Amino acid sequence: MSVLAIIPAVVHILGTALRGEAAEEVWTDLGPVEAFPNDRPAERIITLDVRDGWENKKINQAVFVLPGESEPEVYSSICPHLNCPISFDQQDHRFRCPCHNSFFDETAKVVAGPSPRPMDRLPSKVENGNLFCKWVSYKSGIEHQVEV
């Protein structure tokens, strides 16, 4: 009986491995590098394919592109404290999470509030003059980035 109970799990794991679903990397094109300002953050919306139970959904997710030393850096718009949405205040020149008032400077570092770490940096790369990012979800409420 025990062997029969684990057969569906083994079939699922093998099927996923054979189809390559676990290894699939999705990079989103954010546009030409020269389109991003060198003096302030820029917000971009990316579309993610999300599996919700048996349903596949497309959701829009904001990311922030910040000036980097050699090329732009991409950051998540999800607060590391409790996963609330972060926005950039053009007047104050800082990021704000409205849920518990965490504030981040223009380099994504925490300047006030309960966030345990800076904004989460996403994997990014430049190819043929365009900036690409890969969406990653991180565990909230802890000091270090841990992928979920």
C-alpha positions as CSV (number, residue, x, y, z in Angstrom):
1,M,0.0,0.0,0.0
2,S,2.8,2.4,0.8
3,V,4.3,2.0,-2.6
4,L,1.0,2.8,-4.3
5,A,0.7,5.9,-2.2
6,I,4.0,7.4,-3.5
7,I,3.5,6.6,-7.2
8,P,1.7,9.9,-8.0
9,A,4.5,11.9,-6.4
10,V,7.2,10.1,-8.2
11,V,5.3,10.5,-11.5
12,H,4.9,14.2,-10.9
13,I,8.6,14.7,-10.0
14,L,9.8,12.7,-13.0
15,G,7.4,14.4,-15.4
16,T,8.5,17.9,-14.2
17,A,12.2,16.9,-14.6
18,L,11.6,15.4,-18.1
19,R,9.7,18.5,-19.3
20,G,12.3,20.8,-17.9
21,E,9.7,22.9,-15.9
22,A,11.9,23.2,-12.8
23,A,14.9,24.5,-14.8
24,E,13.0,27.1,-16.9
25,E,14.4,30.6,-16.5
26,V,12.2,33.5,-17.7
27,W,14.0,36.7,-18.5
28,T,11.9,39.8,-19.2
29,D,13.1,42.5,-21.5
30,L,12.9,45.9,-19.8
31,G,14.1,47.9,-22.8
32,P,17.2,49.6,-24.0
33,V,19.7,50.5,-21.3
34,E,20.0,54.1,-22.5
35,A,16.2,54.5,-21.8
36,F,16.8,54.4,-18.1
37,P,17.8,57.7,-16.3
38,N,21.2,57.8,-14.6
39,D,20.0,60.1,-11.8
40,R,16.8,58.5,-10.5
41,P,14.9,55.2,-10.2
42,A,12.5,54.2,-13.0
43,E,9.5,51.9,-12.6
44,R,8.7,49.2,-15.2
45,I,5.8,46.7,-15.2
46,I,6.5,43.1,-16.1
47,T,4.0,40.3,-16.8
48,L,4.4,37.1,-14.8
49,D,2.9,33.7,-15.5
50,V,1.7,32.4,-12.2
51,R,0.2,29.0,-11.4
52,D,-2.7,29.2,-9.0
53,G,-3.9,25.7,-8.2
54,W,-4.9,24.3,-11.6
55,E,-5.1,27.7,-13.2
56,N,-2.4,29.6,-15.0
57,K,-2.7,33.4,-14.6
58,K,-0.9,36.4,-16.0
59,I,-0.2,39.2,-13.4
60,N,1.5,42.5,-13.7
61,Q,4.3,43.2,-11.3
62,A,6.3,46.4,-10.8
63,V,10.0,46.4,-10.7
64,F,12.4,49.4,-10.1
65,V,15.5,50.1,-12.2
66,L,18.1,52.0,-10.3
67,P,21.3,53.5,-11.6
68,G,24.3,51.1,-10.9
69,E,28.0,51.5,-11.1
70,S,28.5,49.9,-14.5
71,E,24.9,49.1,-15.6
72,P,21.4,49.5,-14.2
73,E,20.2,47.3,-11.3
74,V,16.7,45.9,-10.9
75,Y,14.8,45.7,-7.6
76,S,11.6,44.1,-6.5
77,S,8.7,46.4,-5.6
78,I,7.7,44.0,-2.8
79,C,8.6,45.1,0.7
80,P,11.0,42.6,2.5
81,H,9.1,43.2,5.8
82,L,5.6,41.7,5.0
83,N,5.3,41.7,1.2
84,C,3.4,44.9,0.8
85,P,3.9,47.0,-2.4
86,I,6.6,49.6,-2.4
87,S,6.2,52.9,-4.4
88,F,8.7,55.7,-5.2
89,D,7.9,59.2,-3.9
90,Q,9.3,61.6,-6.5
91,Q,9.1,64.6,-4.1
92,D,10.9,62.9,-1.2
93,H,13.3,60.9,-3.5
94,R,12.7,57.7,-1.5
95,F,10.8,54.5,-1.6
96,R,7.9,53.9,0.8
97,C,6.0,50.9,2.0
98,P,2.6,52.1,3.1
99,C,1.8,49.1,5.3
100,H,4.2,49.8,8.2
101,N,6.1,52.8,7.0
102,S,9.4,51.3,5.9
103,F,11.4,53.8,3.9
104,F,14.3,53.1,1.5
105,D,16.7,55.6,-0.1
106,E,17.4,55.9,-3.9
107,T,19.9,53.1,-3.6
108,A,17.3,50.7,-2.0
109,K,18.8,50.8,1.5
110,V,16.5,50.9,4.5
111,V,16.5,54.4,6.1
112,A,13.5,53.9,8.5
113,G,10.9,51.4,9.5
114,P,10.7,47.7,10.3
115,S,12.1,46.3,7.1
116,P,14.8,43.8,8.1
117,R,16.8,44.3,4.9
118,P,17.2,46.6,1.9
119,M,14.9,46.2,-1.1
120,D,15.4,42.9,-2.9
121,R,17.7,43.0,-5.9
122,L,16.6,40.9,-8.8
123,P,18.9,39.0,-11.2
124,S,19.5,41.2,-14.2
125,K,21.7,41.2,-17.3
126,V,22.4,43.4,-20.4
127,E,22.3,41.7,-23.8
128,N,22.6,43.5,-27.1
129,G,22.0,46.8,-25.4
130,N,18.8,45.8,-23.6
131,L,18.3,45.3,-19.9
132,F,16.7,42.0,-18.8
133,C,15.5,40.9,-15.4
134,K,14.3,37.6,-13.8
135,W,11.5,37.7,-11.3
136,V,12.4,36.0,-8.0
137,S,10.2,35.9,-4.9
138,Y,12.0,36.2,-1.6
139,K,10.9,35.2,2.0
140,S,9.8,38.2,4.0
141,G,10.6,39.2,7.5
142,I,14.2,37.9,7.7
143,E,17.6,39.7,7.4
144,H,18.9,37.9,4.3
145,Q,17.4,37.1,0.9
146,V,16.1,33.6,0.8
147,E,14.4,32.5,-2.4
148,V,10.9,31.1,-2.0
